[in-house]
Amino acid sequence: MKEDDATKSFSGSDGMFFHNGQLLMVNVYSQAGAIFSAKFNKDYSLATLTIHDKFQSVYDRPTASSIRNGRLYTVNSQLNHIINDKDGKLNTPPVLPFKVVSVPLNELFK
């Protein structure tokens, strides 16, 4: 993968899906963006990562996800409300109920 902002910001993902030849990844810990995509070369030996942050404001530590009817549905885990990233201690309780958010895939890639 190319060494750029997306590659430096990627910290792992919970939900991964192939969609229109690209791998979509829901990145639970990234402050750069919740949704990343990887566009691979023909033999899948190299990929370029892209951050898709158009809908960043709807995410709160996104995790489990699904694609249906042209939309990406994602559960906001709020893990940062439970465990503090800096010290690993219990933080504030999550806001209940947990929310499932959805974004249109065609808008995500614009």
C-alpha positions as CSV (number, residue, x, y, z in Angstrom):
1,M,0.0,0.0,0.0
2,K,1.2,3.5,-0.7
3,E,2.5,5.5,2.2
4,D,0.0,8.4,2.5
5,D,-2.4,9.9,4.9
6,A,-4.9,7.0,4.5
7,T,-2.3,4.4,5.1
8,K,-0.9,6.2,8.1
9,S,-4.4,6.6,9.6
10,F,-5.7,3.1,9.1
11,S,-5.8,1.3,12.4
12,G,-7.9,-1.8,11.5
13,S,-11.5,-2.4,10.7
14,D,-14.5,-4.3,12.1
15,G,-16.6,-4.5,9.0
16,M,-15.2,-5.3,5.5
17,F,-17.1,-5.7,2.3
18,F,-16.3,-6.0,-1.4
19,H,-18.4,-3.5,-3.3
20,N,-18.0,-2.7,-7.0
21,G,-14.4,-4.1,-7.0
22,Q,-13.3,-2.2,-3.9
23,L,-12.9,-3.4,-0.3
24,L,-14.9,-1.2,2.0
25,M,-13.7,-1.1,5.6
26,V,-15.4,0.4,8.7
27,N,-12.5,1.7,10.8
28,V,-13.5,1.8,14.4
29,Y,-10.5,3.7,15.9
30,S,-9.5,6.2,13.2
31,Q,-9.9,9.9,13.8
32,A,-9.2,10.5,10.1
33,G,-12.4,8.8,9.0
34,A,-14.7,6.0,9.7
35,I,-14.9,4.5,6.2
36,F,-11.9,3.5,4.1
37,S,-11.7,1.8,0.8
38,A,-8.9,-0.2,-0.8
39,K,-8.7,-0.4,-4.6
40,F,-6.5,-3.3,-5.6
41,N,-4.5,-4.0,-8.7
42,K,-5.4,-7.0,-10.9
43,D,-3.6,-9.6,-8.9
44,Y,-4.5,-8.1,-5.5
45,S,-0.9,-7.7,-4.5
46,L,-1.1,-3.9,-4.1
47,A,-3.9,-1.6,-3.0
48,T,-4.4,2.2,-2.6
49,L,-6.3,3.2,0.5
50,T,-8.8,6.1,0.4
51,I,-10.6,7.8,3.3
52,H,-14.3,8.6,2.8
53,D,-15.1,11.1,5.4
54,K,-18.2,12.8,3.9
55,F,-20.5,11.3,6.5
56,Q,-18.0,11.4,9.4
57,S,-20.4,13.3,11.7
58,V,-22.9,10.3,12.0
59,Y,-20.3,7.9,13.3
60,D,-19.4,7.3,17.0
61,R,-16.9,4.4,17.0
62,P,-18.5,2.4,14.2
63,T,-18.3,-1.3,14.2
64,A,-20.6,-4.0,12.8
65,S,-21.8,-3.1,9.4
66,S,-23.9,-4.4,6.5
67,I,-24.7,-3.4,2.9
68,R,-28.3,-3.5,1.8
69,N,-30.2,-1.8,-1.0
70,G,-27.4,0.7,-1.8
71,R,-26.8,1.8,1.8
72,L,-24.1,1.0,4.3
73,Y,-25.7,0.3,7.7
74,T,-23.4,0.6,10.7
75,V,-23.7,0.2,14.5
76,N,-22.1,3.0,16.5
77,S,-20.3,1.1,19.3
78,Q,-19.4,4.2,21.4
79,L,-16.4,2.2,22.7
80,N,-14.6,5.5,23.4
81,H,-17.4,6.2,26.0
82,I,-16.7,3.0,27.8
83,I,-12.8,2.8,27.7
84,N,-10.6,5.8,27.5
85,D,-8.1,5.4,24.6
86,K,-5.3,7.3,26.4
87,D,-5.3,5.5,29.7
88,G,-7.5,2.4,29.2
89,K,-9.6,3.2,32.2
90,L,-13.4,3.3,32.3
91,N,-14.7,6.5,31.0
92,T,-18.3,7.7,30.6
93,P,-21.2,5.4,30.0
94,P,-22.5,5.1,26.5
95,V,-25.6,6.9,25.4
96,L,-28.4,4.4,25.1
97,P,-29.9,3.1,22.9
98,F,-27.0,2.3,20.6
99,K,-27.8,3.6,17.1
100,V,-27.6,2.1,13.7
101,V,-26.8,4.7,11.1
102,S,-27.0,4.4,7.3
103,V,-25.4,6.3,4.5
104,P,-26.0,6.0,0.7
105,L,-23.1,4.2,-1.0
106,N,-23.4,6.3,-4.1
107,E,-22.9,9.5,-2.1
108,L,-20.1,8.0,0.0
109,F,-17.8,7.7,-3.1
110,K,-18.4,11.2,-4.5
